[in-house]
Amino acid sequence: MDWSILENALQAAVGTSAIYFCLAAIGLNVQFGYTGLINFGQAGFLALGAYGLAVSVASWGLPFFVGIGLGLVLSAVLALLLGIPTLRLRADYLAIATIAAAEVLRLVLGGTWKDTLGGRTGINDFTEAFYNANPYSGSILGFRSDEFWVMTVGWVVVALSSVFVWLLVRSPWGRVLKAIREDEEAARSLGKNVYAYKMQALVLGGMIGCLGGFAIAIAQDAVQPNSFNLDMTFIVFTMLILGGAARVIGPVFGAIVFWGLLSLVDGVLSKLTSGSDPTMPTWLMDGQQVGPVRFMLVGLVLMLLMIYRPQGVFGDRKEIALDAR
């Protein structure tokens, strides 16, 4: 057995990709899992976080933490712009608005104000202040020191975000969110301002998702608009459903397992199709088909999960009985 395949899978499960998808899924969990808001535009919140940081530092010469603050403000503004006209209507209106807004943002970021936003090539070289604080050197557990520094800070942020959400959902505020998810009219009849609570959940989830945008930008030291396509949002939804919606551990577990499983399948298929005499017959699959096939196999596993355990690994079946009125 080639143990390097398993090692690569474990590294992917805790690597930087898992971190920013964790944060995106935690934010989506606040919106979808606890409140029942169908947000198909989480990639847009990540994009604003990443570009808010990159533009502030690289294009405007502002301090690193000013860029962090700008990204958070922009994500809150986006949530308000999306929520004000839609949250009084049925859930599907928010879904349509968010998916359209995310795609419009991607096109705007790649096609306008190219001197500031970098066009389709994006922006790079804006993380010097972050990496200057790196206390590590050399290789650590198979990771480069810079990558391990990003992982250290990233997993601390994931842990703090999870604890923050855990405290919130166990507060009276969080119990109102669950009541809105289960029966909006009943919550309204008890005197709760349903519209205000939905807006707060949308803003909070977007700002937590924005942290994932910072993680992408810092880990890659670059941002490009095509990194924030609609595929990202649906991968985040997959992770959330895999781990279990309305569970604090759900999005974290889902992101770790998803990336670990994807890397493991990729390693096994690459091994079977590599070399002059591959184990896998070329008529069945060749090396160029590994990428699409790995997503097909992981998708098949997720389909079986949805059939036999739709609530996810840690979820409760009652938690997905959402009120979509």
C-alpha positions in Angstrom: 0.0 0.0 0.0 1.2 3.5 -0.9 1.0 5.3 2.5 1.7 8.6 0.8 -1.8 8.6 -0.6 -3.3 8.4 2.9 -0.8 11.0 4.2 -1.8 13.4 1.4 -5.5 12.8 2.3 -4.9 13.6 5.9 -3.0 16.8 5.0 -5.8 17.9 2.7 -8.3 17.2 5.5 -6.6 19.7 7.8 -5.1 22.0 5.2 -5.9 25.5 4.2 -8.7 24.5 1.8 -10.6 22.8 4.6 -10.2 25.9 6.7 -11.9 28.4 4.4 -14.6 26.0 3.5 -15.2 25.4 7.3 -15.7 29.1 7.9 -18.0 29.4 4.9 -20.0 26.5 6.1 -20.2 27.8 9.7 -21.7 31.0 8.3 -24.1 29.1 6.1 -25.1 27.0 9.1 -26.3 30.2 11.0 -28.4 31.2 8.0 -29.7 27.8 6.7 -29.3 25.4 9.6 -30.6 27.5 12.4 -32.8 30.1 10.7 -33.9 28.3 7.5 -32.7 31.0 5.1 -31.7 29.6 1.7 -28.6 31.4 0.7 -27.2 30.2 -2.6 -24.7 33.1 -2.8 -22.2 32.4 0.1 -19.4 32.6 -2.5 -20.3 36.3 -2.8 -19.6 37.0 0.8 -16.2 35.2 0.6 -15.4 37.2 -2.5 -16.0 40.5 -0.7 -13.9 39.5 2.2 -11.0 38.4 -0.1 -11.2 41.5 -2.3 -11.8 43.8 0.6 -8.5 42.7 2.1 -6.5 42.6 -1.2 -7.7 45.9 -2.6 -7.1 47.7 0.7 -3.5 46.6 1.0 -2.3 46.1 -2.6 -4.2 48.9 -4.4 -4.8 51.5 -1.7 -1.8 50.9 0.5 -3.9 50.6 3.7 -2.8 48.6 6.8 -3.6 44.8 6.8 -6.2 45.0 9.6 -8.0 47.9 7.9 -8.5 45.5 5.0 -10.0 42.9 7.4 -12.4 45.5 8.7 -13.4 46.7 5.2 -14.1 43.1 4.1 -16.4 42.6 7.1 -18.2 45.8 6.5 -18.7 45.0 2.8 -20.2 41.6 3.7 -22.6 43.1 6.1 -23.7 45.7 3.5 -24.2 42.9 0.9 -26.4 41.0 3.4 -28.5 44.1 4.0 -28.9 44.8 0.3 -30.1 41.2 -0.2 -32.2 41.0 2.8 -34.1 44.2 2.9 -36.2 43.5 -0.3 -36.5 39.7 0.1 -36.8 38.6 3.7 -40.4 39.7 4.0 -41.2 37.4 1.1 -41.1 33.6 0.6 -37.8 31.8 1.1 -37.2 31.2 -2.6 -36.9 34.9 -3.3 -33.8 35.1 -1.1 -32.4 32.0 -2.9 -32.9 33.7 -6.3 -31.4 37.0 -5.1 -28.4 35.5 -3.5 -27.4 33.2 -6.4 -27.8 36.1 -8.8 -25.8 38.5 -6.6 -22.9 36.1 -6.2 -22.6 35.7 -10.0 -23.0 39.4 -10.7 -20.2 40.1 -8.1 -17.9 37.6 -9.8 -18.4 39.2 -13.2 -18.0 42.8 -11.8 -14.8 41.9 -10.0 -13.4 40.4 -13.1 -14.5 43.0 -15.6 -14.5 46.4 -14.1 -12.0 48.8 -12.5 -9.2 46.7 -13.7 -6.5 49.0 -12.3 -8.0 48.5 -8.8 -9.5 45.0 -8.9 -6.9 43.4 -11.2 -9.4 42.1 -13.8 -9.5 38.4 -14.5 -5.9 37.9 -13.3 -6.8 39.3 -9.9 -4.5 40.8 -7.2 -1.5 39.3 -5.5 1.3 40.3 -3.0 -0.7 41.8 -0.2 0.0 39.4 2.8 3.5 40.5 3.8 2.3 41.9 7.1 0.7 38.5 8.0 3.6 36.4 7.0 6.1 38.7 8.8 4.5 37.5 12.0 5.2 33.9 11.2 7.0 32.3 14.2 7.8 29.0 12.4 10.7 28.0 10.2 11.4 25.0 8.0 9.0 22.2 7.4 6.5 21.2 10.1 4.5 17.9 9.9 5.0 17.9 6.1 3.8 21.5 5.7 5.8 24.5 4.7 6.3 27.0 7.6 4.1 29.7 5.9 1.4 27.2 5.2 1.5 25.9 8.8 1.2 29.5 10.1 -1.9 30.0 8.0 -3.3 26.7 9.4 -2.5 27.7 12.9 -4.3 31.0 12.7 -7.1 29.5 10.5 -8.0 26.7 12.8 -8.0 29.0 15.8 -10.5 31.2 14.0 -12.6 28.2 13.1 -12.6 27.1 16.8 -13.5 30.6 18.0 -16.2 30.9 15.4 -17.7 27.6 16.4 -17.7 28.5 20.1 -19.3 31.9 19.2 -22.1 30.2 17.3 -22.5 27.6 20.0 -23.0 30.3 22.6 -25.4 32.3 20.4 -27.7 29.4 19.5 -28.1 28.5 23.1 -29.1 32.0 24.0 -32.6 33.4 23.8 -31.6 34.9 20.4 -30.7 31.5 19.1 -33.9 29.9 20.3 -35.9 32.5 18.5 -34.0 31.7 15.3 -34.9 28.0 15.7 -38.5 29.0 16.3 -38.6 31.0 13.1 -37.1 28.1 11.2 -39.8 25.7 12.5 -42.8 28.0 12.2 -42.4 31.6 11.3 -46.1 32.5 12.0 -46.0 31.0 15.5 -42.9 33.1 16.3 -44.6 36.2 14.9 -47.7 35.5 17.0 -45.5 35.5 20.1 -44.4 39.1 19.4 -41.1 38.4 17.8 -39.9 40.6 15.0 -39.2 37.8 12.5 -37.9 40.2 9.8 -35.3 41.6 12.2 -34.1 38.2 13.4 -33.8 36.9 9.8 -31.8 40.0 8.9 -29.4 39.6 11.9 -28.9 35.9 11.0 -28.2 36.8 7.3 -25.7 39.5 8.3 -23.9 37.3 10.9 -23.7 34.3 8.6 -22.3 36.5 5.8 -19.7 38.0 8.1 -18.5 34.6 9.3 -18.4 33.4 5.7 -16.3 36.5 4.9 -13.7 35.1 7.3 -13.3 32.3 4.8 -12.6 34.8 2.1 -9.8 36.2 4.2 -8.4 32.6 4.6 -8.5 32.1 0.8 -6.7 35.3 0.1 -4.0 34.9 2.7 -3.4 31.2 1.9 -2.9 31.9 -1.8 -1.5 35.5 -1.5 -3.8 36.1 -4.4 -7.4 36.6 -5.4 -9.1 35.9 -8.7 -12.8 36.3 -9.5 -13.2 32.8 -10.8 -12.2 31.3 -7.4 -15.7 32.5 -6.2 -17.9 30.8 -8.7 -21.3 29.1 -7.9 -19.5 25.7 -7.5 -18.0 27.0 -4.2 -21.5 27.7 -2.7 -22.8 24.3 -3.5 -19.7 22.6 -2.2 -20.2 24.5 1.1 -23.9 23.3 1.1 -22.6 19.7 0.5 -20.2 20.0 3.5 -22.9 21.4 5.7 -25.4 18.6 4.9 -22.7 16.0 5.2 -21.8 17.0 8.7 -25.3 17.9 9.8 -27.2 21.2 9.6 -28.0 23.0 12.8 -25.1 21.3 14.6 -22.0 23.3 15.6 -19.7 20.5 14.7 -21.5 19.7 11.5 -19.8 22.2 9.1 -16.4 21.5 10.5 -16.7 17.7 10.3 -18.2 18.0 6.8 -15.4 20.2 5.4 -12.7 17.9 6.9 -14.2 14.7 5.7 -15.1 16.1 2.2 -11.6 17.3 1.5 -10.0 14.2 3.0 -12.2 11.9 1.0 -11.7 13.9 -2.2 -8.0 13.8 -1.9 -8.0 10.1 -1.0 -10.1 9.2 -4.1 -7.9 11.4 -6.3 -4.7 9.7 -5.0 -6.1 6.2 -5.5 -7.4 6.9 -9.0 -4.1 8.7 -10.0 -2.2 5.7 -8.8 -4.4 3.3 -10.8 -4.0 5.3 -14.0 -0.4 6.3 -13.8 2.7 4.7 -15.4 3.4 3.1 -18.8 1.4 0.0 -17.7 -1.5 1.4 -15.6 -3.6 -0.9 -13.4 -6.8 0.7 -14.7 -7.6 -0.1 -18.4 -7.3 3.0 -20.5 -10.7 2.3 -22.1 -12.3 2.5 -18.7 -10.5 5.6 -17.4 -7.2 7.5 -18.1 -5.3 10.0 -16.1 -7.0 13.0 -17.6 -10.4 11.8 -16.4 -9.3 11.5 -12.7 -10.5 15.0 -11.8 -14.1 14.6 -13.0 -14.4 11.0 -11.9 -13.4 11.8 -8.3 -16.2 14.3 -8.0 -18.6 11.7 -9.5 -17.6 9.1 -6.9 -17.7 11.5 -4.0 -21.1 12.7 -5.3 -22.4 9.2 -5.4 -21.4 8.7 -1.7 -23.2 11.9 -0.8 -26.3 10.8 -2.7 -26.4 7.5 -0.7 -26.0 9.6 2.4 -28.9 11.7 1.5 -31.0 8.6 0.8 -30.2 6.7 4.0 -29.3 9.6 6.4 -30.5 12.9 5.0 -29.8 14.7 8.3 -26.1 14.1 7.9 -23.7 12.4 10.3 -24.4 14.5 13.4 -27.7 16.0 12.4 -31.3 15.4 13.6 -33.9 14.6 11.0 -36.2 17.2 12.6 -33.7 19.9 12.0 -34.2 19.8 8.2 -38.0 20.1 8.4 -37.7 23.8 7.3 -40.6 26.2 6.9 -40.2 27.6 3.4 -43.1 29.9 3.5 
